[in-house]
C-alpha cells in the first residue's frame, strides 16, 4: 500500500472511498462530517438513518466503521468511523488505531483501491496532531489490505507538515 499526503478538503478527493470522522449517532455533526453531508447531499444521511434503524440501533461504536454511498461527492463511498475523544487520564490509542484498521477492512470489502483519510479525532475530539499522526501513519503502514493508495488529507498546512515529518520518520 502506498501512503500519500495532500493538504486540502477531503470532500473534493477523486478517490474510491473517503473516510468520515463521524460521531456515534451517524446523524451528522461539525468538521469533516458536516462538510461531507453538506456537499454530498441528503442521500448519505438517508443511508445513515437506515443504518441506525437496523444494524446500529445504539449508534456506531467508537473504533468501528461502516460504509454508505457518497451521494454527490466525487468518491463512490463514504466510510464512517467514530474516533475516540482524547483523554489525558486514559490511553485510547487502540481505539484511534482501530478506526484506521476497520476503515481499511471496509474498503477491502467494497473493493476500493484508493481511500482518503482525514486526521480522525484531531478536531472537536481534541487529539494532539503529532500523536494522532504517529498512530494513524504507523497503523496504516502495518495494515494488511488490498487498498493501493491510502491518502491522508490534511486540512491545514500545519497538520500537513506534522504528517509529513511523521511519514519520513516511520515510512
Ligand atoms: P473529530 O470529531 O474526529 O475530531 P473533526 O471533523 O472535528 O473530527 O476534525 C478532524 C480533522 O479534520 C481536524 O484536523 C479538522 O481540521 C479536519 N477537517 C475539517 N474539515 C475537513 C475537510 N473538509 N477535509 C479534510 N479535513 C478536514
Backbone and ligand atoms as CSV (ligand in chain L), in Angstrom:
chain,resi,resn,atom,element,x,y,z
A,1,UNK,N,N,0.848,-1.191,0.000
A,1,UNK,CA,C,0.000,0.000,0.000
A,1,UNK,C,C,0.891,1.251,0.000
A,2,UNK,N,N,0.548,2.172,-0.906
A,2,UNK,CA,C,1.287,3.433,-0.972
A,2,UNK,C,C,0.579,4.445,-0.080
A,3,UNK,N,N,1.377,5.146,0.739
A,3,UNK,CA,C,0.785,6.157,1.617
A,3,UNK,C,C,1.131,7.554,1.093
A,4,UNK,N,N,0.117,8.378,0.827
A,4,UNK,CA,C,0.385,9.718,0.288
A,4,UNK,C,C,-0.260,10.784,1.182
A,5,UNK,N,N,0.231,12.006,1.051
A,5,UNK,CA,C,-0.288,13.128,1.839
A,5,UNK,C,C,-0.701,14.254,0.916
A,6,UNK,N,N,-1.845,14.858,1.183
A,6,UNK,CA,C,-2.186,16.096,0.495
A,6,UNK,C,C,-2.787,17.071,1.496
A,7,UNK,N,N,-2.580,18.362,1.226
A,7,UNK,CA,C,-3.279,19.373,2.008
A,7,UNK,C,C,-4.529,19.728,1.217
A,8,UNK,N,N,-5.701,19.688,1.838
A,8,UNK,CA,C,-6.908,20.022,1.093
A,8,UNK,C,C,-8.167,19.593,1.805
A,9,UNK,N,N,-9.226,19.536,0.999
A,9,UNK,CA,C,-10.566,19.239,1.509
A,9,UNK,C,C,-10.921,17.807,1.101
A,10,UNK,N,N,-11.233,16.982,2.062
A,10,UNK,CA,C,-11.468,15.560,1.766
A,10,UNK,C,C,-12.693,15.365,0.856
A,11,UNK,N,N,-13.643,16.277,0.916
A,11,UNK,CA,C,-14.850,16.103,0.092
A,11,UNK,C,C,-14.551,16.233,-1.404
A,12,UNK,N,N,-13.395,16.815,-1.736
A,12,UNK,CA,C,-13.059,17.028,-3.151
A,12,UNK,C,C,-12.148,15.935,-3.717
A,13,UNK,N,N,-11.834,14.938,-2.937
A,13,UNK,CA,C,-10.853,13.937,-3.376
A,13,UNK,C,C,-11.470,12.938,-4.362
A,14,UNK,N,N,-10.854,12.792,-5.536
A,14,UNK,CA,C,-11.352,11.823,-6.521
A,14,UNK,C,C,-10.798,10.423,-6.255
A,15,UNK,N,N,-11.226,9.853,-5.145
A,15,UNK,CA,C,-10.780,8.512,-4.745
A,15,UNK,C,C,-12.005,7.595,-4.688
A,16,UNK,N,N,-11.779,6.304,-4.512
A,16,UNK,CA,C,-12.923,5.385,-4.428
A,16,UNK,C,C,-13.739,5.627,-3.152
A,17,UNK,N,N,-13.029,5.806,-2.041
A,17,UNK,CA,C,-13.743,5.990,-0.772
A,17,UNK,C,C,-13.078,7.069,0.063
A,18,UNK,N,N,-13.900,7.903,0.707
A,18,UNK,CA,C,-13.361,8.843,1.696
A,18,UNK,C,C,-13.865,8.407,3.065
A,19,UNK,N,N,-13.030,8.637,4.068
A,19,UNK,CA,C,-13.393,8.266,5.432
A,19,UNK,C,C,-13.938,9.499,6.143
A,20,UNK,N,N,-15.042,9.296,6.839
A,20,UNK,CA,C,-15.669,10.368,7.609
A,20,UNK,C,C,-15.351,10.210,9.084
A,21,UNK,N,N,-14.866,11.303,9.701
A,21,UNK,CA,C,-14.702,11.327,11.167
A,21,UNK,C,C,-16.082,11.624,11.745
A,22,UNK,N,N,-16.893,10.582,11.825
A,22,UNK,CA,C,-18.298,10.732,12.228
A,22,UNK,C,C,-18.420,10.725,13.748
A,23,UNK,N,N,-19.620,10.916,14.234
A,23,UNK,CA,C,-19.876,10.623,15.646
A,23,UNK,C,C,-20.813,9.428,15.704
A,24,UNK,N,N,-20.960,8.903,16.901
A,24,UNK,CA,C,-21.682,7.656,17.100
A,24,UNK,C,C,-23.110,7.676,16.556
A,25,UNK,N,N,-23.728,8.837,16.565
A,25,UNK,CA,C,-25.130,8.923,16.128
A,25,UNK,C,C,-25.276,8.674,14.631
A,26,UNK,N,N,-24.216,8.900,13.879
A,26,UNK,CA,C,-24.207,8.810,12.408
A,26,UNK,C,C,-25.134,9.841,11.763
A,27,UNK,N,N,-25.634,10.773,12.555
A,27,UNK,CA,C,-26.634,11.685,12.011
A,27,UNK,C,C,-26.086,13.081,11.723
A,28,UNK,N,N,-24.776,13.165,11.572
A,28,UNK,CA,C,-24.170,14.439,11.176
A,28,UNK,C,C,-23.592,15.188,12.357
A,29,UNK,N,N,-22.694,16.108,12.050
A,29,UNK,CA,C,-22.027,16.901,13.084
A,29,UNK,C,C,-21.259,18.016,12.414
A,30,UNK,N,N,-20.206,18.485,13.081
A,30,UNK,CA,C,-19.397,19.567,12.504
A,30,UNK,C,C,-18.201,19.001,11.755
A,31,UNK,N,N,-17.235,19.836,11.482
A,31,UNK,CA,C,-15.961,19.417,10.890
A,31,UNK,C,C,-16.128,18.645,9.590
A,32,UNK,N,N,-15.382,17.566,9.457
A,32,UNK,CA,C,-15.409,16.737,8.252
A,32,UNK,C,C,-16.825,16.210,8.002
A,33,UNK,N,N,-17.444,15.756,9.059
A,33,UNK,CA,C,-18.788,15.187,8.995
A,33,UNK,C,C,-19.773,16.191,8.379
A,34,UNK,N,N,-19.750,17.414,8.881
A,34,UNK,CA,C,-20.641,18.463,8.371
A,34,UNK,C,C,-20.383,18.720,6.898
A,35,UNK,N,N,-19.094,18.795,6.521
A,35,UNK,CA,C,-18.727,19.092,5.128
A,35,UNK,C,C,-19.207,17.962,4.204
A,36,UNK,N,N,-19.056,16.718,4.641
A,36,UNK,CA,C,-19.465,15.572,3.812
A,36,UNK,C,C,-20.975,15.589,3.574
A,37,UNK,N,N,-21.740,15.803,4.626
A,37,UNK,CA,C,-23.204,15.802,4.454
A,37,UNK,C,C,-23.685,17.031,3.666
A,38,UNK,N,N,-23.017,18.164,3.889
A,38,UNK,CA,C,-23.395,19.390,3.168
A,38,UNK,C,C,-23.181,19.222,1.665
A,39,UNK,N,N,-21.988,18.732,1.315
A,39,UNK,CA,C,-21.652,18.642,-0.115
A,39,UNK,C,C,-22.165,17.361,-0.766
A,40,UNK,N,N,-22.370,16.314,0.038
A,40,UNK,CA,C,-22.774,15.030,-0.516
A,40,UNK,C,C,-24.276,14.929,-0.744
A,41,UNK,N,N,-25.031,15.836,-0.111
A,41,UNK,CA,C,-26.481,15.817,-0.288
A,41,UNK,C,C,-27.171,14.843,0.656
A,42,UNK,N,N,-28.513,14.795,0.595
A,42,UNK,CA,C,-29.321,14.071,1.589
A,42,UNK,C,C,-29.252,12.541,1.507
A,43,UNK,N,N,-28.742,12.031,0.384
A,43,UNK,CA,C,-28.706,10.573,0.210
A,43,UNK,C,C,-27.851,9.882,1.285
A,44,UNK,N,N,-26.743,10.534,1.633
A,44,UNK,CA,C,-25.833,9.928,2.624
A,44,UNK,C,C,-26.529,9.836,3.980
A,45,UNK,N,N,-27.187,10.932,4.368
A,45,UNK,CA,C,-27.880,10.955,5.657
A,45,UNK,C,C,-29.016,9.935,5.685
A,46,UNK,N,N,-29.705,9.777,4.565
A,46,UNK,CA,C,-30.794,8.795,4.492
A,46,UNK,C,C,-30.239,7.385,4.731
A,47,UNK,N,N,-29.066,7.098,4.158
A,47,UNK,CA,C,-28.460,5.773,4.378
A,47,UNK,C,C,-27.999,5.615,5.827
A,48,UNK,N,N,-27.494,6.711,6.394
A,48,UNK,CA,C,-27.074,6.660,7.803
A,48,UNK,C,C,-28.282,6.394,8.705
A,49,UNK,N,N,-29.393,7.034,8.404
A,49,UNK,CA,C,-30.616,6.813,9.192
A,49,UNK,C,C,-31.057,5.359,9.102
A,50,UNK,N,N,-30.937,4.788,7.901
A,50,UNK,CA,C,-31.315,3.379,7.712
A,50,UNK,C,C,-30.388,2.459,8.531
A,51,UNK,N,N,-29.116,2.820,8.617
A,51,UNK,CA,C,-28.189,2.025,9.439
A,51,UNK,C,C,-28.572,2.097,10.916
A,52,UNK,N,N,-28.989,3.310,11.359
A,52,UNK,CA,C,-29.422,3.468,12.756
A,52,UNK,C,C,-30.696,2.678,13.041
A,53,UNK,N,N,-31.516,2.515,12.019
A,53,UNK,CA,C,-32.787,1.811,12.209
A,53,UNK,C,C,-32.607,0.292,12.116
A,54,UNK,N,N,-31.404,-0.141,11.717
A,54,UNK,CA,C,-31.197,-1.586,11.558
A,54,UNK,C,C,-30.009,-2.062,12.384
A,55,UNK,N,N,-28.845,-2.106,11.759
A,55,UNK,CA,C,-27.680,-2.728,12.379
A,55,UNK,C,C,-27.134,-1.941,13.570
A,56,UNK,N,N,-27.277,-0.621,13.556
A,56,UNK,CA,C,-26.641,0.206,14.583
A,56,UNK,C,C,-27.653,1.027,15.369
A,57,UNK,N,N,-28.640,0.319,15.915
A,57,UNK,CA,C,-29.684,0.976,16.718
A,57,UNK,C,C,-29.110,1.805,17.862
A,58,UNK,N,N,-28.021,1.327,18.447
A,58,UNK,CA,C,-27.399,2.042,19.571
A,58,UNK,C,C,-26.319,3.009,19.111
A,59,UNK,N,N,-26.188,3.218,17.818
A,59,UNK,CA,C,-25.118,4.072,17.290
A,59,UNK,C,C,-23.920,3.237,16.869
A,60,UNK,N,N,-23.045,3.827,16.087
A,60,UNK,CA,C,-21.824,3.136,15.657
A,60,UNK,C,C,-20.793,3.234,16.788
A,61,UNK,N,N,-20.322,2.093,17.305
A,61,UNK,CA,C,-19.368,2.155,18.416
A,61,UNK,C,C,-18.033,2.819,18.017
A,62,UNK,N,N,-17.380,3.435,18.978
A,62,UNK,CA,C,-16.060,4.050,18.772
A,62,UNK,C,C,-15.084,2.990,18.254
A,63,UNK,N,N,-14.332,3.340,17.224
A,63,UNK,CA,C,-13.322,2.425,16.672
A,63,UNK,C,C,-13.849,1.523,15.571
A,64,UNK,N,N,-15.172,1.574,15.309
A,64,UNK,CA,C,-15.735,0.746,14.234
A,64,UNK,C,C,-15.982,1.588,12.976
A,65,UNK,N,N,-16.320,0.925,11.867
A,65,UNK,CA,C,-16.508,1.635,10.596
A,65,UNK,C,C,-17.600,0.976,9.776
A,66,UNK,N,N,-18.319,1.795,9.025
A,66,UNK,CA,C,-19.396,1.288,8.158
A,66,UNK,C,C,-19.502,2.207,6.933
A,67,UNK,N,N,-19.882,1.625,5.800
A,67,UNK,CA,C,-19.910,2.409,4.556
A,67,UNK,C,C,-21.321,2.788,4.130
A,68,UNK,N,N,-21.408,3.931,3.465
A,68,UNK,CA,C,-22.600,4.299,2.699
A,68,UNK,C,C,-22.103,4.723,1.315
A,69,UNK,N,N,-23.032,4.967,0.406
A,69,UNK,CA,C,-22.624,5.584,-0.859
A,69,UNK,C,C,-22.273,7.051,-0.569
A,70,UNK,N,N,-21.777,7.762,-1.600
A,70,UNK,CA,C,-21.227,9.103,-1.357
A,70,UNK,C,C,-22.063,10.221,-1.974
A,71,UNK,N,N,-23.289,9.917,-2.362
A,71,UNK,CA,C,-24.167,10.967,-2.882
A,71,UNK,C,C,-23.530,11.742,-4.019
A,72,UNK,N,N,-23.472,13.052,-3.864
A,72,UNK,CA,C,-22.986,13.935,-4.933
A,72,UNK,C,C,-21.464,14.111,-4.945
A,73,UNK,N,N,-20.768,13.465,-4.037
A,73,UNK,CA,C,-19.305,13.633,-3.959
A,73,UNK,C,C,-18.605,12.869,-5.081
A,74,UNK,N,N,-17.371,13.263,-5.426
A,74,UNK,CA,C,-16.633,12.529,-6.464
A,74,UNK,C,C,-16.306,11.089,-6.065
A,75,UNK,N,N,-16.162,10.831,-4.782
A,75,UNK,CA,C,-15.875,9.462,-4.331
A,75,UNK,C,C,-17.118,8.587,-4.534
A,76,UNK,N,N,-16.908,7.275,-4.510
A,76,UNK,CA,C,-18.051,6.357,-4.640
A,76,UNK,C,C,-18.688,6.028,-3.304
A,77,UNK,N,N,-17.827,5.939,-2.294
A,77,UNK,CA,C,-18.323,5.552,-0.967
A,77,UNK,C,C,-17.791,6.485,0.115
A,78,UNK,N,N,-18.576,6.573,1.195
A,78,UNK,CA,C,-18.089,7.205,2.429
A,78,UNK,C,C,-18.008,6.101,3.481
A,79,UNK,N,N,-16.843,5.989,4.089
A,79,UNK,CA,C,-16.673,5.039,5.195
A,79,UNK,C,C,-16.712,5.845,6.488
A,80,UNK,N,N,-17.758,5.634,7.273
A,80,UNK,CA,C,-17.939,6.394,8.508
A,80,UNK,C,C,-17.244,5.660,9.651
A,81,UNK,N,N,-16.408,6.381,10.382
A,81,UNK,CA,C,-15.777,5.772,11.556
A,81,UNK,C,C,-15.881,6.762,12.703
A,82,UNK,N,N,-15.915,6.240,13.923
A,82,UNK,CA,C,-16.057,7.107,15.092
A,82,UNK,C,C,-14.769,7.087,15.891
A,83,UNK,N,N,-14.072,8.206,15.901
A,83,UNK,CA,C,-12.834,8.311,16.668
A,83,UNK,C,C,-13.131,8.486,18.146
A,84,UNK,N,N,-12.137,8.155,18.986
A,84,UNK,CA,C,-12.294,8.402,20.423
A,84,UNK,C,C,-12.054,9.879,20.753
A,85,UNK,N,N,-12.731,10.361,21.775
A,85,UNK,CA,C,-12.423,11.695,22.312
A,85,UNK,C,C,-11.098,11.566,23.054
A,86,UNK,N,N,-10.173,12.511,22.850
A,86,UNK,CA,C,-8.873,12.438,23.518
A,86,UNK,C,C,-9.043,12.571,25.026
A,87,UNK,N,N,-8.251,11.763,25.768
A,87,UNK,CA,C,-8.280,11.847,27.224
A,87,UNK,C,C,-6.852,11.844,27.758
A,88,UNK,N,N,-6.549,12.705,28.699
A,88,UNK,CA,C,-5.212,12.702,29.315
A,88,UNK,C,C,-5.107,11.619,30.378
A,89,UNK,N,N,-6.243,11.183,30.927
A,89,UNK,CA,C,-6.204,10.225,32.030
A,89,UNK,C,C,-6.333,8.774,31.572
A,90,UNK,N,N,-6.732,8.565,30.308
A,90,UNK,CA,C,-6.950,7.201,29.819
A,90,UNK,C,C,-6.347,7.084,28.421
A,91,UNK,N,N,-5.547,6.032,28.197
A,91,UNK,CA,C,-4.948,5.849,26.874
A,91,UNK,C,C,-5.965,5.192,25.922
A,92,UNK,N,N,-6.413,5.947,24.953
A,92,UNK,CA,C,-7.413,5.436,23.996
A,92,UNK,C,C,-6.817,5.224,22.603
A,93,UNK,N,N,-5.472,5.125,22.542
A,93,UNK,CA,C,-4.781,4.993,21.246
A,93,UNK,C,C,-5.278,3.795,20.452
A,94,UNK,N,N,-5.566,2.686,21.158
A,94,UNK,CA,C,-6.012,1.473,20.458
A,94,UNK,C,C,-7.319,1.731,19.704
A,95,UNK,N,N,-8.144,2.627,20.248
A,95,UNK,CA,C,-9.414,2.932,19.577
A,95,UNK,C,C,-9.178,3.795,18.338
A,96,UNK,N,N,-8.210,4.711,18.429
A,96,UNK,CA,C,-7.893,5.530,17.255
A,96,UNK,C,C,-7.278,4.641,16.164
A,97,UNK,N,N,-6.379,3.741,16.553
A,97,UNK,CA,C,-5.774,2.816,15.580
A,97,UNK,C,C,-6.861,1.956,14.942
A,98,UNK,N,N,-7.815,1.523,15.757
A,98,UNK,CA,C,-8.906,0.683,15.270
A,98,UNK,C,C,-9.718,1.382,14.167
A,99,UNK,N,N,-9.901,2.687,14.276
A,99,UNK,CA,C,-10.636,3.436,13.231
A,99,UNK,C,C,-9.986,3.213,11.874
A,100,UNK,N,N,-8.657,3.277,11.829
A,100,UNK,CA,C,-7.949,3.130,10.548
A,100,UNK,C,C,-7.985,1.675,10.072
A,101,UNK,N,N,-7.746,0.742,10.990
A,101,UNK,CA,C,-7.779,-0.682,10.616
A,101,UNK,C,C,-9.158,-1.090,10.111
A,102,UNK,N,N,-10.191,-0.707,10.855
A,102,UNK,CA,C,-11.558,-1.107,10.485
A,102,UNK,C,C,-11.988,-0.424,9.185
A,103,UNK,N,N,-11.573,0.822,8.976
A,103,UNK,CA,C,-11.909,1.513,7.725
A,103,UNK,C,C,-11.265,0.801,6.541
A,104,UNK,N,N,-10.037,0.347,6.714
A,104,UNK,CA,C,-9.370,-0.384,5.618
A,104,UNK,C,C,-10.050,-1.728,5.356
A,105,UNK,N,N,-10.550,-2.366,6.408
A,105,UNK,CA,C,-11.294,-3.631,6.213
A,105,UNK,C,C,-12.560,-3.387,5.409
A,106,UNK,N,N,-13.263,-2.310,5.739
A,106,UNK,CA,C,-14.481,-1.970,4.992
A,106,UNK,C,C,-14.110,-1.649,3.545
A,107,UNK,N,N,-13.016,-0.910,3.348
A,107,UNK,CA,C,-12.558,-0.578,1.989
A,107,UNK,C,C,-12.267,-1.854,1.201
A,108,UNK,N,N,-11.642,-2.814,1.835
A,108,UNK,CA,C,-11.360,-4.099,1.173
A,108,UNK,C,C,-12.653,-4.805,0.781
A,109,UNK,N,N,-13.617,-4.799,1.686
A,109,UNK,CA,C,-14.906,-5.461,1.401
A,109,UNK,C,C,-15.614,-4.784,0.224
A,110,UNK,N,N,-15.430,-3.470,0.100
A,110,UNK,CA,C,-16.056,-2.735,-1.015
A,110,UNK,C,C,-15.296,-2.925,-2.321
A,111,UNK,N,N,-14.034,-3.288,-2.211
A,111,UNK,CA,C,-13.166,-3.345,-3.389
A,111,UNK,C,C,-12.587,-1.984,-3.744
A,112,UNK,N,N,-12.484,-1.099,-2.763
A,112,UNK,CA,C,-11.925,0.244,-3.002
A,112,UNK,C,C,-10.402,0.151,-3.117
A,113,UNK,N,N,-9.862,0.763,-4.178
A,113,UNK,CA,C,-8.403,0.730,-4.374
A,113,UNK,C,C,-7.728,1.974,-3.819
A,114,UNK,N,N,-8.482,3.084,-3.767
A,114,UNK,CA,C,-7.918,4.334,-3.238
A,114,UNK,C,C,-8.835,4.866,-2.140
A,115,UNK,N,N,-8.226,5.204,-1.015
A,115,UNK,CA,C,-9.002,5.641,0.149
A,115,UNK,C,C,-8.369,6.899,0.741
A,116,UNK,N,N,-9.192,7.908,1.011
A,116,UNK,CA,C,-8.689,9.133,1.643
A,116,UNK,C,C,-9.152,9.201,3.096
A,117,UNK,N,N,-8.207,9.505,3.975
A,117,UNK,CA,C,-8.489,9.623,5.415
A,117,UNK,C,C,-8.307,11.066,5.886
A,118,UNK,N,N,-9.180,11.547,6.759
A,118,UNK,CA,C,-8.883,12.794,7.467
A,118,UNK,C,C,-8.076,12.426,8.721
A,119,UNK,N,N,-7.628,13.426,9.453
A,119,UNK,CA,C,-6.950,13.155,10.730
A,119,UNK,C,C,-8.034,12.975,11.794
A,120,UNK,N,N,-8.501,11.721,11.904
A,120,UNK,CA,C,-9.614,11.385,12.800
A,120,UNK,C,C,-9.285,11.813,14.244
A,121,UNK,N,N,-10.261,12.366,14.913
A,121,UNK,CA,C,-10.206,12.765,16.337
A,121,UNK,C,C,-9.401,14.037,16.623
A,122,UNK,N,N,-8.818,14.679,15.593
A,122,UNK,CA,C,-7.960,15.841,15.882
A,122,UNK,C,C,-8.703,17.172,15.872
A,123,UNK,N,N,-10.014,17.136,15.649
A,123,UNK,CA,C,-10.798,18.376,15.634
A,123,UNK,C,C,-11.525,18.546,16.949
A,124,UNK,N,N,-12.840,18.403,16.873
A,124,UNK,CA,C,-13.698,18.531,18.062
A,124,UNK,C,C,-13.266,17.545,19.162
A,125,UNK,N,N,-12.694,16.397,18.783
A,125,UNK,CA,C,-12.300,15.388,19.773
A,125,UNK,C,C,-10.904,15.616,20.349
A,126,UNK,N,N,-10.232,16.708,19.915
A,126,UNK,CA,C,-9.059,17.290,20.598
A,126,UNK,C,C,-7.792,16.429,20.679
A,127,UNK,N,N,-7.659,15.415,19.833
A,127,UNK,CA,C,-6.433,14.605,19.920
A,127,UNK,C,C,-5.263,15.438,19.395
A,128,UNK,N,N,-4.122,15.522,20.124
A,128,UNK,CA,C,-2.976,16.295,19.642
A,128,UNK,C,C,-2.490,15.778,18.285
A,129,UNK,N,N,-2.250,16.692,17.354
A,129,UNK,CA,C,-1.979,16.316,15.964
A,129,UNK,C,C,-0.755,15.409,15.820
A,130,UNK,N,N,0.328,15.698,16.551
A,130,UNK,CA,C,1.548,14.895,16.344
A,130,UNK,C,C,1.332,13.451,16.810
A,131,UNK,N,N,0.649,13.279,17.919
A,131,UNK,CA,C,0.379,11.934,18.422
A,131,UNK,C,C,-0.597,11.198,17.494
A,132,UNK,N,N,-1.618,11.908,17.026
A,132,UNK,CA,C,-2.588,11.306,16.097
A,132,UNK,C,C,-1.889,10.904,14.800
A,133,UNK,N,N,-0.961,11.738,14.330
A,133,UNK,CA,C,-0.245,11.441,13.086
A,133,UNK,C,C,0.580,10.160,13.256
A,134,UNK,N,N,1.255,10.037,14.383
A,134,UNK,CA,C,2.085,8.849,14.632
A,134,UNK,C,C,1.214,7.581,14.661
A,135,UNK,N,N,0.089,7.646,15.369
A,135,UNK,CA,C,-0.802,6.475,15.477
A,135,UNK,C,C,-1.395,6.139,14.101
A,136,UNK,N,N,-1.854,7.158,13.377
A,136,UNK,CA,C,-2.523,6.931,12.095
A,136,UNK,C,C,-1.561,6.355,11.064
A,137,UNK,N,N,-0.399,6.986,10.943
A,137,UNK,CA,C,0.569,6.563,9.927
A,137,UNK,C,C,1.090,5.148,10.231
A,138,UNK,N,N,1.453,4.872,11.464
A,138,UNK,CA,C,2.005,3.547,11.769
A,138,UNK,C,C,0.931,2.462,11.624
A,139,UNK,N,N,-0.294,2.769,11.991
A,139,UNK,CA,C,-1.374,1.769,11.869
A,139,UNK,C,C,-1.623,1.432,10.401
A,140,UNK,N,N,-1.703,2.456,9.560
A,140,UNK,CA,C,-1.966,2.203,8.138
A,140,UNK,C,C,-0.786,1.449,7.515
A,141,UNK,N,N,0.430,1.849,7.866
A,141,UNK,CA,C,1.606,1.172,7.301
A,141,UNK,C,C,1.659,-0.312,7.678
A,142,UNK,N,N,1.169,-0.628,8.868
A,142,UNK,CA,C,1.226,-2.027,9.343
A,142,UNK,C,C,0.020,-2.853,8.922
A,143,UNK,N,N,-0.984,-2.222,8.310
A,143,UNK,CA,C,-2.213,-2.957,7.989
A,143,UNK,C,C,-2.060,-3.788,6.717
A,144,UNK,N,N,-2.634,-4.967,6.776
A,144,UNK,CA,C,-2.727,-5.823,5.588
A,144,UNK,C,C,-3.977,-5.392,4.840
A,145,UNK,N,N,-3.837,-4.976,3.599
A,145,UNK,CA,C,-5.008,-4.523,2.857
A,145,UNK,C,C,-4.740,-4.585,1.366
A,146,UNK,N,N,-5.823,-4.694,0.601
A,146,UNK,CA,C,-5.692,-4.642,-0.863
A,146,UNK,C,C,-5.756,-3.213,-1.391
A,147,UNK,N,N,-5.972,-2.253,-0.485
A,147,UNK,CA,C,-6.007,-0.851,-0.911
A,147,UNK,C,C,-4.644,-0.482,-1.495
A,148,UNK,N,N,-4.672,0.161,-2.665
A,148,UNK,CA,C,-3.423,0.518,-3.362
A,148,UNK,C,C,-2.838,1.816,-2.804
A,149,UNK,N,N,-3.726,2.798,-2.604
A,149,UNK,CA,C,-3.267,4.088,-2.077
A,149,UNK,C,C,-4.118,4.517,-0.890
A,150,UNK,N,N,-3.458,4.783,0.224
A,150,UNK,CA,C,-4.118,5.407,1.372
A,150,UNK,C,C,-3.618,6.843,1.410
A,151,UNK,N,N,-4.539,7.775,1.273
A,151,UNK,CA,C,-4.170,9.187,1.175
A,151,UNK,C,C,-4.641,9.924,2.430
A,152,UNK,N,N,-3.717,10.561,3.135
A,152,UNK,CA,C,-4.129,11.397,4.264
A,152,UNK,C,C,-4.389,12.803,3.741
A,153,UNK,N,N,-5.576,13.318,4.042
A,153,UNK,CA,C,-5.938,14.653,3.577
A,153,UNK,C,C,-5.982,15.582,4.788
A,154,UNK,N,N,-5.016,16.488,4.831
A,154,UNK,CA,C,-4.895,17.385,5.979
A,154,UNK,C,C,-5.428,18.754,5.592
A,155,UNK,N,N,-6.254,19.265,6.453
A,155,UNK,CA,C,-6.986,20.481,6.132
A,155,UNK,C,C,-6.087,21.708,6.102
A,156,UNK,N,N,-5.123,21.783,7.012
A,156,UNK,CA,C,-4.256,22.975,7.018
A,156,UNK,C,C,-2.791,22.572,6.907
A,157,UNK,N,N,-1.967,23.581,6.606
A,157,UNK,CA,C,-0.560,23.296,6.340
A,157,UNK,C,C,0.172,22.791,7.587
A,158,UNK,N,N,-0.209,23.287,8.754
A,158,UNK,CA,C,0.444,22.851,9.996
A,158,UNK,C,C,0.260,21.338,10.182
A,159,UNK,N,N,-0.953,20.863,9.940
A,159,UNK,CA,C,-1.225,19.420,10.067
A,159,UNK,C,C,-0.470,18.646,8.990
A,160,UNK,N,N,-0.428,19.190,7.787
A,160,UNK,CA,C,0.290,18.541,6.686
A,160,UNK,C,C,1.765,18.376,7.051
A,161,UNK,N,N,2.351,19.419,7.605
A,161,UNK,CA,C,3.780,19.366,7.978
A,161,UNK,C,C,4.055,18.306,9.036
A,162,UNK,N,N,3.139,18.199,9.983
A,162,UNK,CA,C,3.307,17.197,11.047
A,162,UNK,C,C,3.232,15.789,10.448
A,163,UNK,N,N,2.244,15.532,9.595
A,163,UNK,CA,C,2.119,14.208,8.966
A,163,UNK,C,C,3.336,13.918,8.083
A,164,UNK,N,N,3.815,14.928,7.397
A,164,UNK,CA,C,4.971,14.762,6.525
A,164,UNK,C,C,6.198,14.332,7.344
A,165,UNK,N,N,6.398,14.980,8.480
A,165,UNK,CA,C,7.538,14.639,9.343
A,165,UNK,C,C,7.398,13.205,9.875
A,166,UNK,N,N,6.196,12.850,10.304
A,166,UNK,CA,C,5.966,11.505,10.854
A,166,UNK,C,C,6.159,10.444,9.762
A,167,UNK,N,N,5.704,10.752,8.562
A,167,UNK,CA,C,5.841,9.786,7.458
A,167,UNK,C,C,7.320,9.567,7.112
A,168,UNK,N,N,8.109,10.633,7.170
A,168,UNK,CA,C,9.551,10.481,6.921
A,168,UNK,C,C,10.206,9.637,7.998
A,169,UNK,N,N,9.708,9.788,9.225
A,169,UNK,CA,C,10.279,9.067,10.363
A,169,UNK,C,C,9.942,7.574,10.325
A,170,UNK,N,N,8.694,7.251,9.988
A,170,UNK,CA,C,8.236,5.855,10.070
A,170,UNK,C,C,8.055,5.181,8.709
A,171,UNK,N,N,7.940,5.967,7.656
A,171,UNK,CA,C,7.567,5.405,6.351
A,171,UNK,C,C,8.716,4.739,5.605
L,1,LIG,P1,P,-13.245,14.672,15.203
L,1,LIG,O1,O,-14.611,14.869,15.821
L,1,LIG,O2,O,-12.937,13.220,14.932
L,1,LIG,O3,O,-12.173,15.390,15.955
L,1,LIG,P2,P,-13.372,16.768,13.138
L,1,LIG,O4,O,-14.135,16.723,11.871
L,1,LIG,O5,O,-13.790,17.780,14.164
L,1,LIG,O6,O,-13.393,15.273,13.718
L,1,LIG,O7,O,-11.833,17.029,12.805
L,1,LIG,C1,C,-10.945,16.068,12.291
L,1,LIG,C2,C,-9.874,16.763,11.463
L,1,LIG,O8,O,-10.390,17.050,10.161
L,1,LIG,C3,C,-9.392,18.109,12.004
L,1,LIG,O9,O,-7.968,18.114,11.915
L,1,LIG,C4,C,-10.014,19.127,11.076
L,1,LIG,O10,O,-9.185,20.286,10.915
L,1,LIG,C5,C,-10.055,18.376,9.777
L,1,LIG,N1,N,-11.051,18.803,8.776
L,1,LIG,C6,C,-12.168,19.568,8.936
L,1,LIG,N2,N,-12.834,19.697,7.765
L,1,LIG,C7,C,-12.122,18.996,6.833
L,1,LIG,C8,C,-12.273,18.748,5.428
L,1,LIG,N3,N,-13.305,19.238,4.734
L,1,LIG,N4,N,-11.331,17.973,4.813
L,1,LIG,C9,C,-10.289,17.454,5.487
L,1,LIG,N5,N,-10.097,17.644,6.808
L,1,LIG,C10,C,-10.995,18.415,7.472
